[in-house]
Amino acid sequence: MFGDCHIHMLLDGVDYRAAFARHRTAPDETLIRRRLADYAARGVTFLRDGGDRWGVGLRAKALAGAYGIDYRSPAFNICRAGHYGAFLGRTFGDLAEYRALVAEVKALGGDFIKIMASGLMDFDHYGVLTDTPAEPELLRDLVAVAHDAGFAVMVHANGDAAVSASLAAGAESVEHGAYLHEETLHQLAESGAVWVPTLVTIGNLRHEGRFPDGVLEPLLAYQQQHVARAAALGAKLALGTDAGAYTVCHGEAVAQEYALLQEALGEKTDEILTAGETAIRRVFRPQA
């Protein structure tokens, strides 16, 4: 079984407000242990968390070894003040504040830096995103500061501009990556970064009633086509589910994501995903 290279232990796939409330006073260790045991029972031995401001991912990291799971966490995600991501992580207004957050990640024992470079896909409107991308110059500075501190960088990026800028900045992995263009797929392959496309965040919304299938079906098809094209160009891809996102449940989403990736990648699926996960395990290494 493949690991899951993008989860949110904090979230439950149903109601993010209820999930926040469950952990607000302290991480719910009973729930964390139950999820870790379920992952282990499914043969999942590697998890990479996307971070949260309540310490849930860090607590899961501390507990995971008892379940035979290698767990990596950024402590919390970092986003621009006034932009998407503040509900889950920490914000900065200038580079000095960002440097302080990077230092805090190190002090807390985080393994890498998670940067929010864009908003989400607008599942009501095909081709639309919910926020403006971070400026390329800013992303270069953010990644450079993280690298100087000894961290690899995971970037939440949707839209061609955000992904291209993240790759140019030197980010080691790109998460989600909606609506990429051919030039950026070439850039991805040449960069050596790993793309974690999280297809199940789209696929599990189909026929659920919250968003129109007339948007979801072509969006999923677009993403699968571009996953296949990226692989053909030699880009690295890894399985990550964004577990905890709406309709994406911990544990069971791994097989669901694999199925969607297999539709795109065909008989080389295992070879491609093994190489991508190996790269993530190597580059997003635990901090000493």
Sequence and secondary structure as in RCSB ss.txt:
>XXXX:A:sequence
MFGDCHIHMLLDGVDYRAAFARHRTAPDETLIRRRLADYAARGVTFLRDGGDRWGVGLRAKALAGAYGIDYRSPA
FNICRAGHYGAFLGRTFGDLAEYRALVAEVKALGGDFIKIMASGLMDFDHYGVLTDTPAEPELLRDLVAVAHDAG
FAVMVHANGDAAVSASLAAGAESVEHGAYLHEETLHQLAESGAVWVPTLVTIGNLRHEGRFPDGVLEPLLAYQQQ
HVARAAALGAKLALGTDAGAYTVCHGEAVAQEYALLQEALGEKTDEILTAGETAIRRVFRPQA
>XXXX:A:secstr
   EEEE TT  SS HHHHHHHHSSS  HHHHHHHHHHHHHTT  EEEE   TTSHHHHHHHHHGGGT EEE  S
SEEEETTSTTTTTSEEESSHHHHHHHHHHHHHHT  SEEEE S  B TTSTT BSS    HHHHHHHHHHHHHTT
  EEEEE SHHHHHHHHHHT SEEEE TT  HHHHHHHHHH  EEE  THHHHTTTTSSSS HHHHHHHHHHHHH
HHHHHHHTT EE     BTSTT  TTHHHHHHHHHHHHHHGGGHHHHHHHHHHHHHHHS    
